[in-house]
C-alpha cells in the first residue's frame, strides 16, 4: 500500500509539472514529404490546418492512457494538397515511477500516415501554389460511424478556391470558385463555432464571407449545381490578405494581417448571429444588408504583415453567454523583412 501511494503521489506530482509548463513542447514526430517532384526540396509546404480531434481515455490498474485521433491538411508549392492521419497516445506508466528522477516526462507515441494526396490547383496546365487549405463542416459523414469532416477547401495562386468531398474521390472539386477574386486566394478561415461560415482572403486585398451549407443538399453526389452563398465581399482593405483569425469568443469579429497594409480588426454586422445560437443565420433570407466595419488599423509594421492572432482572456469566470463577458484583449502580429513582432491593444492603436 505504501508503494502504491508513493507511485500515486509521484504520478500526481509529474502531472502537475506538465500543467505548470503549458508552453513546453516535445518533438513527437515528423511526416515524410508527399511531394512527387524529382528534385529534393523543390516543393515547399505552404500551409496546414487541423481537423477536429477525438480523445479517448482508458484507465487500468497501473496506468492511465490518453488516445488522440485527428488529421492535418497541408498544401504545397507544386499544386498539391495532402491529408495526414495523426494518432497519439500518452501513457502515464511511461513515467517509470521507480526511477529516482522526479522530472522524467511521459513521451507521446505518435503515428502520422498519409491518407490523401492530390493535384489541387494549376494555371495554364502548370502547377499553381496552393496557399491555403482547411477542413469545412458543410456536412459530416453519415455513411459510416466516423465523425470526421468530409469536406475540405483549398485556395490557389491562380485566383480560385475549391471545395472537395473526400467520400467521392479527389479527381474533381464539388465547387470551383473561379471568379470570386481577382488574384490568388491566400487564406481560408472557417468560423471556430460555425465552420460552415468561411472567411476567404486574397492578394486582391479583399475578404469574402461564404456559407457552405448551400452544398449540403447534394454534397454526397458526384455532381452538384449548387454553390456556397456569398454573404459579403469587401472593398480593398489596404493590402493583400495573408491571414484571417476569428475572435475566440465574439462571433462577428475578425483579425486580419494585410501585408503592406498592416493589420485590421473588422466586424461583420447583420449576420443574424446571436448569443447561444449555434445554427447561425438563415441562409434563405436576404443578406444584402450584411456589412463590414473596420474597427481598428495597426500600421506600425515597416514591412509586410504576414501573421496575426488574438490574445483574449475573460476577466471573470462566468456562466453568461460569451458575448456578454468582459475580456482582457490584445493582438500579436509579425512582419517579414524586418523580422518584427508586435503586441498591441485591439481597442486602441497602442503597442503594449
C-alpha positions as CSV (number, residue, x, y, z in Angstrom):
1,X,0.0,0.0,0.0
2,X,2.8,2.4,0.9
3,X,4.4,1.7,-2.5
4,X,1.1,2.2,-4.3
5,X,0.6,5.5,-2.5
6,X,4.1,6.6,-3.3
7,X,3.6,5.8,-7.0
8,X,0.3,7.7,-7.0
9,X,2.0,10.8,-5.4
10,X,4.8,10.7,-7.9
11,X,2.4,10.5,-10.9
12,X,0.3,13.4,-9.5
13,X,3.4,15.5,-9.0
14,X,4.6,14.9,-12.5
15,X,1.2,15.7,-13.9
16,X,1.3,19.0,-12.1
17,X,4.7,19.7,-13.7
18,X,3.2,19.3,-17.1
19,X,0.4,21.6,-16.2
20,X,2.7,24.3,-14.8
21,X,4.6,24.5,-18.1
22,X,1.8,24.8,-20.7
23,X,4.2,26.1,-23.4
24,X,6.8,23.4,-23.1
25,X,6.9,21.4,-26.3
26,X,8.5,18.0,-27.0
27,X,9.2,16.7,-30.5
28,X,6.8,14.0,-31.3
29,X,7.2,13.1,-34.9
30,X,7.6,14.3,-38.5
31,X,5.9,13.3,-41.8
32,X,7.7,12.4,-44.9
33,X,7.3,14.8,-47.8
34,X,4.4,13.6,-50.0
35,X,5.9,15.5,-52.9
36,X,6.1,13.7,-56.3
37,X,8.8,16.1,-57.6
38,X,12.1,14.6,-58.5
39,X,14.2,17.4,-57.2
40,X,14.6,17.2,-53.4
41,X,13.4,20.4,-51.8
42,X,11.6,21.7,-54.8
43,X,8.2,21.5,-53.2
44,X,7.5,23.7,-50.2
45,X,4.8,23.1,-47.6
46,X,2.9,26.4,-47.6
47,X,0.1,26.0,-45.1
48,X,-1.6,23.5,-42.8
49,X,-4.8,23.2,-40.7
50,X,-6.1,20.8,-38.1
51,X,-9.3,18.8,-38.2
52,X,-11.5,18.3,-35.1
53,X,-9.8,15.9,-32.7
54,X,-11.4,13.0,-30.8
55,X,-9.9,12.0,-27.5
56,X,-10.4,8.7,-25.6
57,X,-9.1,7.8,-22.1
58,X,-8.6,4.4,-20.7
59,X,-7.7,3.7,-17.1
60,X,-6.0,0.4,-16.0
61,X,-4.8,-0.8,-12.6
62,X,-1.3,0.6,-13.1
63,X,-1.6,3.2,-15.8
64,X,-3.8,5.7,-17.5
65,X,-3.7,6.2,-21.3
66,X,-5.0,9.1,-23.4
67,X,-5.5,8.5,-27.2
68,X,-5.9,11.3,-29.6
69,X,-7.1,10.9,-33.2
70,X,-7.1,13.8,-35.7
71,X,-6.0,14.9,-39.2
72,X,-3.9,17.6,-40.8
73,X,-4.5,19.0,-44.2
74,X,-1.4,20.6,-45.8
75,X,-0.8,22.5,-49.1
76,X,2.3,22.7,-51.3
77,X,4.0,24.9,-53.8
78,X,3.8,22.2,-56.6
79,X,0.0,22.5,-56.8
80,X,-0.8,19.5,-54.5
81,X,-2.6,19.1,-51.2
82,X,-2.4,16.3,-48.7
83,X,-4.2,14.9,-45.6
84,X,-2.3,13.0,-42.9
85,X,-4.0,11.0,-40.1
86,X,-2.4,11.8,-36.8
87,X,-2.8,9.5,-33.8
88,X,-1.1,9.9,-30.5
89,X,-1.1,8.0,-27.2
90,X,0.2,9.2,-23.8
91,X,0.5,6.7,-21.1
92,X,1.3,7.8,-17.5
93,X,3.0,4.5,-16.8
94,X,5.8,5.9,-19.0
95,X,6.8,8.0,-16.0
96,X,8.7,5.0,-14.6
97,X,7.7,5.8,-11.1
98,X,10.5,3.6,-9.6
99,X,13.1,6.0,-11.2
100,X,15.0,8.2,-8.8
101,X,14.4,11.1,-11.2
102,X,11.2,13.1,-10.4
103,X,11.4,15.2,-13.6
104,X,11.0,12.4,-16.1
105,X,8.4,13.3,-18.6
106,X,6.0,10.9,-20.4
107,X,6.8,10.7,-24.1
108,X,3.8,10.6,-26.5
109,X,3.7,7.8,-29.0
110,X,2.8,9.3,-32.4
111,X,1.9,7.9,-35.8
112,X,1.4,10.1,-38.9
113,X,0.1,8.4,-42.1
114,X,-0.7,9.9,-45.4
115,X,-4.3,9.3,-46.4
116,X,-4.9,11.6,-49.4
117,X,-2.6,13.4,-51.8
118,X,-4.0,15.1,-54.9
119,X,-3.3,17.8,-57.6
120,X,-5.5,20.6,-56.3
121,X,-4.6,23.8,-58.3
122,X,-3.0,24.6,-61.7
123,X,-2.6,27.6,-64.0
124,X,-2.2,27.2,-67.8
125,X,-1.5,23.5,-67.2
126,X,1.3,24.2,-64.8
127,X,1.2,23.8,-61.0
128,X,-0.1,26.8,-59.0
129,X,0.9,27.3,-55.4
130,X,-1.8,26.1,-53.0
131,X,-1.6,28.9,-50.5
132,X,-4.2,27.6,-48.0
133,X,-6.3,24.6,-47.0
134,X,-8.9,23.9,-44.4
135,X,-11.4,21.4,-43.1
136,X,-15.0,22.5,-43.7
137,X,-18.0,21.2,-41.7
138,X,-20.6,21.5,-44.5
139,X,-21.8,18.0,-43.8
140,X,-20.4,15.2,-41.8
141,X,-20.0,11.5,-42.8
142,X,-23.3,9.8,-42.0
143,X,-22.5,6.7,-44.2
144,X,-20.0,5.5,-41.5
145,X,-19.7,5.8,-37.8
146,X,-17.0,8.4,-38.3
147,X,-17.5,12.0,-37.1
148,X,-14.6,13.3,-39.3
149,X,-15.2,16.2,-41.5
150,X,-15.7,15.1,-45.1
151,X,-15.3,18.4,-47.0
152,X,-12.1,20.3,-47.3
153,X,-11.3,23.6,-49.0
154,X,-8.2,24.8,-50.8
155,X,-7.1,28.2,-52.3
156,X,-4.6,28.7,-55.1
157,X,-2.4,31.3,-56.8
158,X,-4.4,31.2,-59.9
159,X,-7.2,33.0,-58.1
160,X,-9.6,30.1,-57.4
161,X,-10.8,28.3,-54.3
162,X,-12.2,24.8,-54.3
163,X,-14.3,22.5,-52.2
164,X,-13.6,18.8,-52.2
165,X,-15.7,15.9,-50.9
166,X,-13.4,13.1,-49.5
167,X,-16.0,10.4,-50.0
168,X,-16.3,10.7,-53.7
169,X,-12.7,11.0,-54.7
170,X,-10.4,13.9,-55.4
171,X,-10.3,14.0,-59.2
172,X,-12.8,16.9,-59.4
173,X,-13.9,19.5,-56.8
174,X,-17.6,19.8,-55.9
175,X,-17.2,23.6,-56.1
176,X,-14.7,25.7,-58.1
177,X,-14.8,29.4,-57.3
178,X,-13.1,30.8,-60.4
179,X,-14.5,34.3,-60.5
180,X,-14.8,35.4,-56.8
181,X,-11.3,37.1,-56.6
182,X,-9.0,38.9,-59.0
183,X,-5.8,37.4,-57.6
184,X,-4.5,34.4,-55.7
185,X,-6.6,33.1,-52.8
186,X,-4.3,33.2,-49.8
187,X,-6.4,32.3,-46.7
188,X,-9.5,30.2,-45.9
189,X,-10.6,30.6,-42.3
190,X,-13.6,28.6,-41.1
191,X,-15.5,30.1,-38.2
192,X,-14.5,28.3,-34.9
193,X,-18.0,27.6,-33.9
194,X,-19.9,27.8,-37.2
195,X,-17.4,26.2,-39.6
196,X,-19.9,26.4,-42.5
197,X,-19.0,30.1,-42.5
198,X,-15.8,30.7,-44.4
199,X,-13.8,34.0,-44.4
200,X,-11.7,33.9,-47.6
201,X,-9.0,36.4,-48.4
202,X,-6.9,37.2,-51.5
203,X,-3.9,39.1,-52.8
204,X,-6.5,41.4,-54.4
205,X,-6.9,43.0,-50.9
206,X,-10.5,41.8,-50.3
207,X,-12.3,39.4,-48.0
208,X,-15.4,37.5,-48.8
209,X,-17.7,35.6,-46.5
210,X,-19.3,32.4,-47.8
211,X,-21.9,30.0,-46.3
212,X,-21.0,26.4,-47.3
213,X,-24.4,24.9,-46.1
214,X,-25.8,25.5,-49.6
215,X,-23.9,22.4,-50.7
216,X,-25.5,20.1,-48.1
217,X,-28.4,19.1,-50.3
218,X,-26.3,17.4,-52.9
219,X,-22.9,17.1,-51.3
220,X,-22.9,13.3,-51.4
221,X,-23.4,13.1,-55.2
222,X,-20.8,13.1,-57.9
223,X,-22.1,16.3,-59.4
224,X,-23.6,19.5,-58.0
225,X,-25.2,22.6,-59.3
226,X,-25.4,24.4,-56.0
227,X,-22.7,26.8,-54.8
228,X,-21.8,28.3,-51.5
229,X,-23.7,31.5,-50.8
230,X,-21.6,34.7,-50.8
231,X,-22.8,36.7,-47.8
232,X,-20.5,39.6,-48.2
233,X,-17.5,40.8,-50.3
234,X,-15.4,43.7,-49.0
235,X,-13.8,46.5,-50.8
236,X,-10.0,46.8,-50.6
237,X,-8.6,46.6,-47.0
238,X,-5.3,48.3,-48.0
239,X,-3.1,45.3,-48.6
240,X,-3.1,41.6,-49.7
241,X,-4.9,39.4,-47.2
242,X,-2.5,36.9,-45.8
243,X,-4.1,35.7,-42.5
244,X,-7.6,35.9,-41.0
245,X,-8.3,34.9,-37.4
246,X,-11.8,34.8,-36.0
247,X,-12.2,36.1,-32.5
248,X,-12.2,33.2,-30.0
249,X,-15.5,34.4,-28.4
250,X,-17.1,37.2,-30.4
251,X,-18.7,35.6,-33.4
252,X,-18.6,38.6,-35.7
253,X,-15.1,39.9,-35.2
254,X,-12.1,39.1,-37.4
255,X,-8.4,39.9,-37.1
256,X,-6.7,40.4,-40.5
257,X,-3.0,40.5,-41.5
258,X,-2.9,42.6,-44.6
259,X,0.7,42.5,-45.8
260,X,1.9,46.0,-46.7
261,X,-1.4,47.4,-45.5
262,X,-0.7,46.4,-41.9
263,X,-3.3,44.7,-39.7
264,X,-7.1,45.3,-39.2
265,X,-9.7,44.4,-36.7
266,X,-13.0,44.1,-38.6
267,X,-16.6,43.3,-37.6
268,X,-19.4,41.9,-39.6
269,X,-22.9,43.3,-39.0
270,X,-26.4,42.0,-39.7
271,X,-25.3,38.4,-39.9
272,X,-28.0,37.2,-37.6
273,X,-25.6,35.5,-35.2
274,X,-27.0,35.6,-31.7
275,X,-25.5,34.6,-28.3
276,X,-26.2,30.9,-27.7
277,X,-27.4,30.4,-31.3
278,X,-25.4,27.5,-32.7
279,X,-27.3,27.4,-36.0
280,X,-26.2,30.7,-37.4
281,X,-28.1,32.9,-39.8
282,X,-31.0,31.9,-42.1
283,X,-29.3,31.3,-45.4
284,X,-32.6,31.6,-47.3
285,X,-33.0,35.2,-46.2
286,X,-31.8,38.5,-47.7
287,X,-28.1,39.0,-47.0
288,X,-27.8,42.3,-48.8
289,X,-27.8,44.1,-45.5
290,X,-24.6,42.4,-44.3
291,X,-21.8,45.0,-43.8
292,X,-18.2,45.1,-42.6
293,X,-16.8,47.8,-40.3
294,X,-13.1,48.3,-39.9
295,X,-12.8,48.9,-36.1
296,X,-9.1,49.4,-35.9
297,X,-6.0,49.6,-38.0
298,X,-2.5,48.8,-36.9
299,X,0.2,50.1,-39.2
300,X,3.4,50.1,-37.2
301,X,5.0,47.3,-39.2
302,X,7.7,48.5,-41.5
303,X,7.3,45.6,-43.9
304,X,4.6,43.2,-44.9
305,X,2.4,41.9,-42.0
306,X,2.2,38.2,-42.6
307,X,0.8,36.8,-39.3
308,X,-1.7,37.9,-36.6
309,X,-3.5,36.2,-33.8
310,X,-5.7,37.1,-30.8
311,X,-4.8,37.1,-27.1
312,X,-8.1,37.0,-25.3
313,X,-8.8,36.1,-21.7
314,X,-12.1,36.5,-19.7
315,X,-11.7,38.9,-16.8
316,X,-14.0,36.8,-14.6
317,X,-15.2,33.3,-15.0
318,X,-18.9,33.4,-15.7
319,X,-21.8,31.2,-17.0
320,X,-23.0,34.1,-19.1
321,X,-23.0,34.0,-22.9
322,X,-19.6,34.6,-24.4
323,X,-20.6,38.0,-26.0
324,X,-21.8,39.2,-22.6
325,X,-18.4,38.6,-20.8
326,X,-15.7,41.2,-20.2
327,X,-12.3,40.4,-21.7
328,X,-8.7,41.3,-21.4
329,X,-7.9,41.5,-25.1
330,X,-4.8,42.2,-27.3
331,X,-3.4,41.0,-30.6
332,X,0.0,39.8,-31.7
333,X,1.3,40.4,-35.2
334,X,4.5,39.8,-37.1
335,X,6.1,41.1,-40.3
336,X,8.5,39.6,-42.8
337,X,11.6,41.5,-43.9
338,X,12.2,43.5,-40.7
339,X,11.6,40.3,-38.6
340,X,9.4,42.2,-36.1
341,X,6.7,41.1,-33.7
342,X,4.3,43.5,-32.0
343,X,1.8,43.0,-29.2
344,X,-0.9,45.7,-29.3
345,X,-4.3,46.5,-27.8
346,X,-7.3,45.9,-30.0
347,X,-9.3,48.8,-28.6
348,X,-6.6,51.4,-29.4
349,X,-3.6,51.7,-31.6
350,X,-1.0,51.3,-28.8
351,X,1.9,48.9,-28.6
352,X,2.0,47.2,-25.2
